[in-house]
Amino acid sequence: MKRTIALAFVALFVMVLPAAAGEITRLGIYAGTFDPFHQQHLFLAREAADRLHLDKVLIVPNASNLYKPGMLPLDLRYPAIGEALRDTGDPRLELLPRAAIEQADAGGPPESAGARLLAAAAATAPRATVFQILGSDALAKIIAKNGIPKPGQHWILVVKPRAGEPPLDPQVIRPLLRTGVLHLLPPGQVELSSTRVREAAAGGNWAFLRNHLPPAVVRHLVKNGLYGSATAPGWLEALVALGPDPVEFRVTGGAGLLSGVTPPRPGAPCPDFLSAPGLPAPGPDIPELPPDPGPCAIDPAEPHTLGDLRAYVAQRLTPLGMAILGRPEVRVHLVLGPRERVNDLLARFGITRALQVTRARNYITLAVVFGQGQDGTWHAFIGDIYGRSRLLHTEAMTALALRFGNRPPDGFSIVGYPPGVTDATYLREIGRRALAKVPPGRVDLAIVGYHWKVQQQLNLRLAAWQAHPSPWSVLDGRGAAWMARFRPAMRSPQTLPQWPRRHFEGWDLPYSFLFFRDGRGRPATVLLTRNVYGDQLPALLDVLYHDKGIRRFVLFGSAGGLASDTRIGDLVAPSVVSLEPGLYQPLRNHWRPSRLPATVAPPLTPAPGFSVYSPLEETTALVEALRRERARIVDVELGHVPGWLDSLGTAPVVLRSLSVVSDVPGSGRTLERLSEGETELTPAFQAAVDRILQEFDLVAPSDHRIPELDTP
């Protein structure tokens, strides 16, 4: 009893304490579905803040609602609301943190989710009087459930009667007003409902949406094609009218990033490296090729190792790109060659305003450029396609996107190379352009693949080497990993020392020069490049061998596991590889034993591998056929390498190939989720870098330099 009285006294004492400077004492809470958030929501929040002198109004969208099962998920409502509030510049208007919303939603039965959400919002200012803002229809429900707050609870209901609704019952309202638990705002003159906004979106009433929604919400709605707007008349025009995403607009909602494309004037020369000396200039006749039947025949209903093919394609084309390709009035073109050719085609079709849809990770995504020609026809272009493998992969994704839009899967054309240009000439030229800074005869080893993973491993080992300058600090990554457990600076890429290098960034092929000392103290320069796709690999190797004089190579990439005993993170040394079932060729891939004890070093398993042109080719039927052939891994590159080795004849070359198993069909972790789970592969990357450094006796950092790299 004494404890209860003491606690009550403390609570009373806290309540009568004067508020600290800046403390919230009058908190507005405006909860709802906001599906979507419109101008009247914004007006009501600001009106309540003005009339009731509120310090803050928290906008609280719910994550679920038993009575509105069809509402948009929170991740499609929350970002637009936040951007709309920031655009007002009103510091009083804030959005309840998403984590608090989701925690409240998951914290108990669905029936009480609303009460938990209000409690979470009120907890942000525990000493404040709460003003709960709601409509008159919500007040009727509260009255029916006996949910009216009691006098002295510091909780007041703020109601704005809706225009056209029956007046509130005076017999019920007067006592609430008299006791101070209810405050009525002046009735609204014009009622705007979210239902009416959704109907306008589905009907393509863009003027209505622009007049009644905050600009950020309009942009979010149009970009994501919400509420049926992606199939409404005029959606493409509304999309182009948005223009590029401004820097400060951080809301993408998964739709994709919109960037501006400035088409050249019709007839103006288009910069194109295919016009450089040694290659024919593009002529007026652009060859138009039909789609390949194989990629167009991929059936999303057939069992597939990737699971949901729609999700896979949307991740690479973006949902916005898929929606554009799904429009029946859009003509779709795949453009071989560099992206400058897309600009050339924009000019030829008289498109003076175009936008590009992509994601930030350009290596795994395709850019869709779209615009309207002078004749009113809409065109979508997918460019930057180089090599047969990438073309077939792009055809497969385009065909599936068309299927998902209920269009014929072969409803696209392929814009071929200019006369006289082939895949071979283009791939060779793009490799030469990308590697123009690499001086011939200066590189001792080229590593193709996992550019940043290798760099991160080397940075960790440099920190270990600086603490203990021993070859084993470099050759055995376990020491660096152990040190990182006790040194916070080693756990952040920003605070790690940088292995001696010179880096060159580029869209086509970013690469770095890494500087080592070998076991005999001699300087060794390693060229480290990003992975390339399919038949781009032999073209890149050809440039490195013939133009740059490199004779030692490591191919380091990922692969899917096929054998039943394959596990994610296994290291595989492909021994024979194939592009066609049953036709396997040797890879000359012979690794020396690890210098680490067998009990420590993960085994490096020799294995047959099969290369597809696209992960979309990996149906369950194909995987089962490959398993019957005893293939252990599947990728998209290595099957192209034996042909390149054969072209060298007896010329000296050292080639080592190492694959990390990053997914296993049927494991539930497919390529669709690779980027989400790469941290679990860290031990495999560590072991792989161990093997590479030991194989070529690279034991220490070096301060030597290549003078040609400093020449402008």
Secondary structure as the mmCIF struct_conf table of DSSP 4:
data_model
#
loop_
_struct_conf.conf_type_id
_struct_conf.id
_struct_conf.beg_label_comp_id
_struct_conf.beg_label_asym_id
_struct_conf.beg_label_seq_id
_struct_conf.end_label_comp_id
_struct_conf.end_label_asym_id
_struct_conf.end_label_seq_id
HELX_RH_AL_P HELX_RH_AL_P1 LYS A 2 VAL A 16
BEND BEND1 LEU A 17 LEU A 17
HELX_LH_PP_P HELX_LH_PP_P1 PRO A 18 ALA A 20
TURN_TY1_P TURN_TY1_P1 ALA A 21 GLY A 22
STRN STRN1 ARG A 26 GLY A 32
TURN_TY1_P TURN_TY1_P2 ASP A 35 PRO A 36
HELX_RH_AL_P HELX_RH_AL_P2 GLN A 39 LEU A 52
TURN_TY1_P TURN_TY1_P3 HIS A 53 HIS A 53
BEND BEND2 ASP A 55 ASP A 55
STRN STRN2 LYS A 56 PRO A 61
BEND BEND3 ALA A 63 ALA A 63
TURN_TY1_P TURN_TY1_P4 LEU A 66 TYR A 67
TURN_TY1_P TURN_TY1_P5 PRO A 69 GLY A 70
BEND BEND4 MET A 71 MET A 71
HELX_LH_PP_P HELX_LH_PP_P2 LEU A 72 PRO A 73
HELX_RH_3T_P HELX_RH_3T_P1 LEU A 74 LEU A 76
TURN_TY1_P TURN_TY1_P6 ARG A 77 ARG A 77
HELX_RH_AL_P HELX_RH_AL_P3 TYR A 78 THR A 88
TURN_TY1_P TURN_TY1_P7 GLY A 89 GLY A 89
TURN_TY1_P TURN_TY1_P8 PRO A 91 ARG A 92
STRN STRN3 LEU A 93 LEU A 95
HELX_RH_AL_P HELX_RH_AL_P4 ARG A 98 ALA A 106
BEND BEND5 GLY A 107 GLY A 108
HELX_RH_3T_P HELX_RH_3T_P2 PRO A 110 SER A 112
HELX_RH_AL_P HELX_RH_AL_P5 ALA A 113 ALA A 122
TURN_TY1_P TURN_TY1_P9 ALA A 123 THR A 124
BEND BEND6 ALA A 125 ALA A 125
TURN_TY1_P TURN_TY1_P10 PRO A 126 ARG A 127
BEND BEND7 ALA A 128 ALA A 128
STRN STRN4 THR A 129 GLY A 135
HELX_RH_AL_P HELX_RH_AL_P6 SER A 136 ALA A 144
TURN_TY1_P TURN_TY1_P11 LYS A 145 ASN A 146
HELX_LH_PP_P HELX_LH_PP_P3 ILE A 148 LYS A 150
TURN_TY1_P TURN_TY1_P12 PRO A 151 GLY A 152
BEND BEND8 GLN A 153 HIS A 154
STRN STRN5 TRP A 155 LYS A 160
HELX_LH_PP_P HELX_LH_PP_P4 PRO A 161 ARG A 162
TURN_TY1_P TURN_TY1_P13 ALA A 163 GLY A 164
BEND BEND9 GLU A 165 GLU A 165
HELX_LH_PP_P HELX_LH_PP_P5 PRO A 166 LEU A 168
HELX_RH_AL_P HELX_RH_AL_P7 PRO A 170 THR A 179
TURN_TY1_P TURN_TY1_P14 GLY A 180 GLY A 180
BEND BEND10 VAL A 181 VAL A 181
STRN STRN6 LEU A 182 LEU A 184
HELX_LH_PP_P HELX_LH_PP_P6 LEU A 185 GLY A 188
BEND BEND11 GLN A 189 VAL A 190
HELX_RH_AL_P HELX_RH_AL_P8 SER A 194 GLY A 203
TURN_TY1_P TURN_TY1_P15 GLY A 204 GLY A 204
HELX_RH_AL_P HELX_RH_AL_P9 TRP A 206 HIS A 212
BEND BEND12 LEU A 213 LEU A 213
HELX_RH_AL_P HELX_RH_AL_P10 PRO A 215 ASN A 224
TURN_TY1_P TURN_TY1_P16 GLY A 225 GLY A 225
HELX_RH_3T_P HELX_RH_3T_P3 LEU A 226 THR A 231
BEND BEND13 ALA A 232 ALA A 232
TURN_TY1_P TURN_TY1_P17 PRO A 233 GLY A 234
HELX_RH_AL_P HELX_RH_AL_P11 TRP A 235 LEU A 242
BEND BEND14 PRO A 244 PRO A 244
HELX_LH_PP_P HELX_LH_PP_P7 ASP A 245 PRO A 246
TURN_TY1_P TURN_TY1_P18 VAL A 247 GLU A 248
TURN_TY1_P TURN_TY1_P19 GLY A 253 GLY A 254
BEND BEND15 ALA A 255 ALA A 255
STRN STRN7 LEU A 257 VAL A 261
HELX_LH_PP_P HELX_LH_PP_P8 PRO A 263 ARG A 265
TURN_TY1_P TURN_TY1_P20 PRO A 266 GLY A 267
BEND BEND16 ALA A 268 ALA A 268
HELX_RH_3T_P HELX_RH_3T_P4 PHE A 273 SER A 275
BEND BEND17 ALA A 276 ALA A 276
TURN_TY1_P TURN_TY1_P21 PRO A 277 GLY A 278
BEND BEND18 LEU A 279 LEU A 279
HELX_LH_PP_P HELX_LH_PP_P9 PRO A 280 PRO A 282
BEND BEND19 PRO A 284 PRO A 284
STRN STRN8 GLU A 288 LEU A 289
HELX_LH_PP_P HELX_LH_PP_P10 PRO A 290 ASP A 292
HELX_RH_AL_P HELX_RH_AL_P12 PRO A 293 CYS A 296
TURN_TY1_P TURN_TY1_P22 ALA A 297 ALA A 297
TURN_TY1_P TURN_TY1_P23 PRO A 300 ALA A 301
BEND BEND20 GLU A 302 GLU A 302
STRN STRN9 HIS A 304 HIS A 304
TURN_TY1_P TURN_TY1_P24 THR A 305 LEU A 306
BEND BEND21 GLY A 307 GLY A 307
HELX_RH_AL_P HELX_RH_AL_P13 LEU A 309 LEU A 317
HELX_RH_AL_P HELX_RH_AL_P14 PRO A 319 LEU A 325
TURN_TY1_P TURN_TY1_P25 GLY A 326 GLY A 326
TURN_TY1_P TURN_TY1_P26 PRO A 328 GLU A 329
STRN STRN10 VAL A 330 LEU A 336
STRN STRN11 GLY A 337 GLY A 337
TURN_TY1_P TURN_TY1_P27 ARG A 339 ARG A 339
HELX_RH_AL_P HELX_RH_AL_P15 GLU A 340 ARG A 348
TURN_TY1_P TURN_TY1_P28 PHE A 349 GLY A 350
STRN STRN12 ALA A 354 THR A 358
BEND BEND22 ALA A 360 ALA A 360
HELX_RH_3T_P HELX_RH_3T_P5 ASN A 362 ILE A 364
STRN STRN13 VAL A 368 GLN A 372
TURN_TY1_P TURN_TY1_P29 GLN A 374 ASP A 375
BEND BEND23 GLY A 376 GLY A 376
STRN STRN14 TRP A 378 ILE A 385
BEND BEND24 GLY A 387 GLY A 387
HELX_RH_AL_P HELX_RH_AL_P16 ARG A 388 PHE A 404
TURN_TY1_P TURN_TY1_P30 GLY A 405 ASN A 406
BEND BEND25 ARG A 407 ARG A 407
TURN_TY1_P TURN_TY1_P31 PRO A 409 ASP A 410
STRN STRN15 PHE A 412 VAL A 415
HELX_LH_PP_P HELX_LH_PP_P11 TYR A 417 PRO A 418
TURN_TY1_P TURN_TY1_P32 PRO A 419 GLY A 420
HELX_RH_AL_P HELX_RH_AL_P17 ASP A 423 ALA A 434
TURN_TY1_P TURN_TY1_P33 LEU A 435 LYS A 437
TURN_TY1_P TURN_TY1_P34 PRO A 440 GLY A 441
BEND BEND26 ASP A 444 ASP A 444
STRN STRN16 LEU A 445 VAL A 448
BEND BEND27 GLY A 449 GLY A 449
HELX_RH_AL_P HELX_RH_AL_P18 HIS A 451 ALA A 467
BEND BEND28 HIS A 468 HIS A 468
BEND BEND29 SER A 470 SER A 470
HELX_RH_AL_P HELX_RH_AL_P19 PRO A 471 LEU A 475
HELX_RH_AL_P HELX_RH_AL_P20 GLY A 477 ALA A 484
TURN_TY1_P TURN_TY1_P35 ARG A 485 PHE A 486
HELX_RH_3T_P HELX_RH_3T_P6 PRO A 488 ARG A 491
BEND BEND30 SER A 492 SER A 492
TURN_TY1_P TURN_TY1_P36 PRO A 493 THR A 495
BEND BEND31 LEU A 496 LEU A 496
HELX_LH_PP_P HELX_LH_PP_P12 PRO A 497 TRP A 499
BEND BEND32 PRO A 500 PRO A 500
STRN STRN17 ARG A 501 PHE A 504
BEND BEND33 TRP A 507 ASP A 508
STRN STRN18 TYR A 511 ASP A 518
TURN_TY1_P TURN_TY1_P37 GLY A 519 ARG A 520
BEND BEND34 GLY A 521 GLY A 521
STRN STRN19 PRO A 523 THR A 529
TURN_TY1_P TURN_TY1_P38 GLY A 534 ASP A 535
HELX_RH_AL_P HELX_RH_AL_P21 GLN A 536 ASP A 542
HELX_RH_PI_P HELX_RH_PI_P1 VAL A 543 ASP A 547
TURN_TY1_P TURN_TY1_P39 LYS A 548 LYS A 548
STRN STRN20 ARG A 552 GLY A 561
BEND BEND35 ALA A 563 ALA A 563
TURN_TY1_P TURN_TY1_P40 SER A 564 ASP A 565
TURN_TY1_P TURN_TY1_P41 ILE A 568 GLY A 569
STRN STRN21 LEU A 571 GLU A 580
TURN_TY1_P TURN_TY1_P42 PRO A 581 GLY A 582
STRN STRN22 LEU A 583 PRO A 586
HELX_LH_PP_P HELX_LH_PP_P13 TRP A 591 SER A 594
BEND BEND36 ARG A 595 LEU A 596
TURN_TY1_P TURN_TY1_P43 ALA A 598 VAL A 600
BEND BEND37 ALA A 601 ALA A 601
HELX_LH_PP_P HELX_LH_PP_P14 PRO A 602 PRO A 603
STRN STRN23 LEU A 604 SER A 611
BEND BEND38 TYR A 613 TYR A 613
HELX_RH_3T_P HELX_RH_3T_P7 PRO A 615 GLU A 617
STRN STRN24 THR A 619 THR A 619
HELX_RH_AL_P HELX_RH_AL_P22 THR A 620 ARG A 628
TURN_TY1_P TURN_TY1_P44 GLU A 629 ARG A 630
STRN STRN25 ILE A 633 ASP A 635
BEND BEND39 VAL A 636 GLU A 637
HELX_RH_3T_P HELX_RH_3T_P8 LEU A 638 HIS A 640
HELX_RH_AL_P HELX_RH_AL_P23 VAL A 641 LEU A 648
TURN_TY1_P TURN_TY1_P45 GLY A 649 THR A 650
STRN STRN26 VAL A 654 ASP A 663
TURN_TY1_P TURN_TY1_P46 PRO A 665 GLY A 666
BEND BEND40 SER A 667 GLY A 668
HELX_RH_3T_P HELX_RH_3T_P9 LEU A 671 GLU A 676
BEND BEND41 GLY A 677 GLY A 677
HELX_RH_3T_P HELX_RH_3T_P10 GLU A 678 LEU A 681
HELX_RH_AL_P HELX_RH_AL_P24 THR A 682 GLU A 695
TURN_TY1_P TURN_TY1_P47 PHE A 696 ASP A 697
STRN STRN27 LEU A 698 PRO A 701
HELX_RH_3T_P HELX_RH_3T_P11 PRO A 707 ASP A 710
#
